[in-house]
Amino acid sequence: MGKPICVTGAGTISAIGINKEQTLASLLSKKSGIGPLRYLNTEHKEFPVGEVKLSNEEMASMLGIQPGIPQTRTSLMGMLALKEALAEANVGIEMLHDIGFISGTTVGGMDQSEQHYIDFLENDKYNQYIATHDCGACSEMIADYFGGFAFVSTISTACSSAANAIISAANLIRSGEAEIVVAGGCECLTKFHLNGFNSLMILDTKPCRPFDATRKGLNLGEGAAYIVLESAESARNRGVTPIAMLLGYGNACDAYHQTASSPTGEGAYMAMAEAIADAGMKACEVDYINAHGTGTENNDLSEGNAILRLFGSNVPPVSSTKSFTGHTTSASGAIEAVICILALQNQFLPVNLNWSHPINKNGAIIPVTDSRPLRRLNAVLCNSFGFGGNDSSLLFTKSC
Amino acid sequence: MLRVTPYIKAISQISIQEPLTDVWMSNPHYYSEKYARSVNPNFKEFMSLAESRRMGKLLKRALVTSLDVINRSGIPHPDAIIMGTGLGCVESTEHFLEALCRDGEHLLKPTHFMQSTHNTIASLIGIHTGTHGYNCTYSHRGISFDCALKDAFTQFRLGNIGSALVGSNDEVSPSYYVLLKKIGLVGQDEEICGEASMAAMLSDCSEGALCRLAGVRILYRPSMKNLRNELEHMLDEAGTTYVGIDAIVTGISGNKANDNFYLQILQDVPESVPVLWYKHIFGENYSASGIGFYVAVKCLQFGIIPQSLFYHTSQVGEGTAPRKILILNISEGKNYSLILLEGTCGK
């Protein structure tokens, strides 16, 4: 059992809102952000996506960034989410030299690279975007917008990147190496990974249906979210009230396949079990699970099996909010962590949209369709699984 | 709270020096070219033909260095696998990206996409060895390895883990070399660009250890004052000072702009402390700091500093039987890491 960590601020941007207030309103009114493509310039118009409903220019303008400075869509979304998180935590710019920043991303600046790659090879017109391509560049652009941090680091474990950034930050606080670390992730849509997921044949041309027998694949989404993690001592000394607690977490490797999950969901099972044990809790004390629930044939079956195995006849309410946001890949762990915190603060169950048929007749996940909780929400589990079986789970509780 | 600091039990490299050996210590290869690719071992000795065919070169190098330290340390399933990479399997990324840009969005194959995600390396090692423990990948430019090492260090201190496979891997394709050179990241002035794969097995057990990891810190754009403070704190925590350091391994590479950041902080260091470099024989790339770590471990393991590593020829022969080595890594003048290693010989 590890030391509890305070969450003193959170910020999010995704297809269902450019801040927490809008996100909460969308979740409560069951309004999905998934729709036809508008901002990404791709030939694959057949796939619905969860886009942030802002152009890069609009985001830059909201941030007060002058036109002409090289930016990537991923870092712009990251800046907006981070700004909201720092404001809520009452963290001023002057404090950042004592605060760490750990961000998760995989596509990084690919949105610009895929537009200019041939130019990179053949001329010098867009050289400024060579330097914004890699994952680390993305985190540094965000950090530099705020004037820097004590340290900046980037995690890239595909779709569990943000969850692992939160775990990495929490370990630094538990070990006493840091008092405050801001962690989360950001990822914009790109042709690169839209085509990648398409080549794996796991995209649905209809709105995704997590945990439904008729599910055909995922819808990609985009966004960013960050949470401010802080030791109890630091929060007390600063006089800030935690909005939630990160009580436990687990990271395990499915060790099965580069892109597929094992049928038994070994990694998922281990990550969840570890998170619950780390929090010093029992499985029966978990009041809600925000599933990874991508809507692919493979993930939902594997994750469902892991949940059924771990919770037995006491499966708590489960839902996948990817039916609202789309799969925001590297950002999903943080966006869904913020959704979990909103659920705890506002005592509601985020529903699973588009569900009607259980996967199995006997023994399957029946996801949440009614947002009214049957019991008080105290502890929630947030799952994020990545390619290669990089599976992580976070356990948040209400702040005491 | 437990304050376990880990030991390094085994370490291995595939780079532009002879792979999987210490031959570079007595007989380094000096390159006259400004860009060199890793010298590959015979991969067939380590994996089946079918496996070899499925993997890109970087994955093979990562797997071979990892299997080497797994075998040498006798730890088949480490509690954690933590890898650093600046660009991942960039050849796979380039394949997919070039096909996307030149041929459009309808003929793309999944293999290169699957291998383009940065975590494909750490997860492959997990899959190949059937290791279910903590598995993570850091991708932060020139400190990717240092971030991975810090994660391991933190988790040893917390008592979360008793063993960890930590490493870094980067390949530099000919086309990516040109791109990185264009923006001044490699190949500047006298600098050589290379490739690097390094794996190290860390454990809380001291038996047969090569040396001990006493501290690791990461900093972003620190002020000189801040940097001095952090250095002093780390040395203090390990019960030493500058004077107690037997050598400083630097990432001085011949790239004058970045080298200046080293020269600034080295002004604080007493003249008696030998300044070492390794990038003139191993080359620069995002995973090069992993090689810096490897070089320092080797010096402590054998209790000697090879002549080729002395940055100032006037210092050659100093720092015999080193016991404490500080590794200083500065990437693009922004990302700093400080690592302290202590010898275990005679313990």
Interface residues (C-beta under 8 A of the other chain):
Chain A: G2 T42 E43 H44 H97 F101 T106 S113 E114 Y117 I118 F120 L121 D124 N127 I130 A131 D134 C135 G136 A137 S139 E140 A143 G148 F149 A150 F151 V152 S153 T154 I155 S156 T157 A158 N164 S168 N171 L172 R174 S175 G176 E177 K191 F192 H193 N195 G196 N198 S199 L200 N251 A252 C253 D254 A255 Y256 H257 Q258 T259 E266 G267 M270 G386 F387 G388 G389 N390
Chain B: M1 I81 G86 L87 G88 F96 L97 E98 L100 C101 R102 G104 E105 H106 L108 K109 P110 F113 M114 Q115 S116 T117 H118 N119 T120 A122 S123 L124 G126 I127 T129 G130 T131 H132 G133 Y134 N135 C136 T137 Y138 S139 H140 R141 I143 S144 C147 K150 D151 T154 Q155 R157 L158 N160 S175 V178 L179 L180 K182 I183 L185 I218 L219 Y220 R221 N226 K334 N335
